[in-house]
């Protein structure tokens, strides 16, 4: 299922309870990406596996973790690539924000990544223990 948050929103929100896996990308340093992401997740409450690819100027891990905890209570697996100019916290403190913020890798962005922000790429890869 392809979901575009840039498409015209329906007059009546439609929730999808059967969607279990979601791949989402936010590109071009959209300043409103977090609000759009929150709105999208509010319509998809049963997602268990999430892949998130974002290109932002600055990432707020506290706000991101609040949205994930509030909207995706069944989240089991998270893969996240964050391309950002500024990561405002210490690299080793990221794990304290969310239990799935683990297996952290920090790299320089190269031309093959497709992001032009010129910052760093932070990869998070976590699975909930059974």
N, C-alpha and C positions, 0 to 999 in steps of 0.2 A: 504494500500500500504506500503510495507516494502522497505525502502531505505537504502542502505549501502554505506557510503562514502568511505569505504575501498575497495570496489569492483573496478575493472578496469574501469576507466572513459571512456565513449564513445568518439570517435574521434570528434564528433560534439555534443556540449551540447544540451540537450533536456529540454525545459521548460515545466512544468506542470501547466497549468492555472486553472485546475479544483480542485486541491487539496486545501481544506479549513482547515483541521485539521492536525497537525503534532506533533508526539511524537519523541523526539530526546534524546539519551543518549550518553554521552562521559564518558568513564571509564578509569581507570588506569593512571590518571594524564597525558594525552596526551598533550605535550607542544604545539602542532599545532592545538588544538581543535578550537580555535576562527577563524582561517583562513578556516578550513574545514566547520565550521558552516556558515560563511559568504558565501562561495562558494555554499553550499547547498541551502541557502535561496535565492541566486541570481537566482536559477532555479525554485523557488516556490513562485512567487511574490504575490499570492492571498490568502495566509494562513491567516485565521482569528483567529484560536485558536491554541496556541502553548504550549506544555508541554516540558520543558527542564530539564534534569537531568544530572548534570555534577559533576565530581570528579576532582578537580584541586588543584594545590599547592597554587595559588594566583588568585584572580578574579579581573578583571578590569571592573568596572561598567560603566565607561565612554565609553570604546570600545564596550562593549555589547550593551549599549543603542544606540550608533551610528549605529550599524549594524541593530538593530531592527527598528529604525526610517527610515533608508535608504531602507532596503529590504522589510519590511512588513508594508506598509502604511495602509493596511486594518486590521491590528491586533486588535482584539476585546478583547481577553481573553488570559491571560498569567498565567501559573502555572510553577514555577521554583523551583527546589531543587538544591542547590549548596553545595557540600561537599568540604570544603577548609581548608587548614592549616592556610592561612593568608587572612584576610578580611581587606584591607588596609585603609578603611575609617570608620568613626564613624557610628555605627549602625543606628542612627536616621537621617543620611544624605543620606541614600540610595534612599529615595523617590524622591529626587530632580533630579535624573538622567533620570527617565522615568515615565510617568504618570501611567503605569501599575505596577511599582515597589511599591506595597502597600501590606497591610495585612502581615507584616513582622514578622517572627517567627525565633528565633535563638535557636538552641538546640545543645547539645553534640551529637556526632555520637556514636551510639551503634552498637553492633555486628550484629544486625538484618538489618542494612542499606545496608550491602554488600560492603561498601566502606572501604578501609583499610588506608585511609590517616591520621586518628587519629586526625582530626581537629574538625571543627564545621559544623553543617548543618544549612544553611540559606534557609528559604522557603519564596517565594514571590507568592502572589496570587492576581491577579488584573483583573478587568473587566472594560472596558470603559463604561462610563455613556451614556445613549441614550438621 
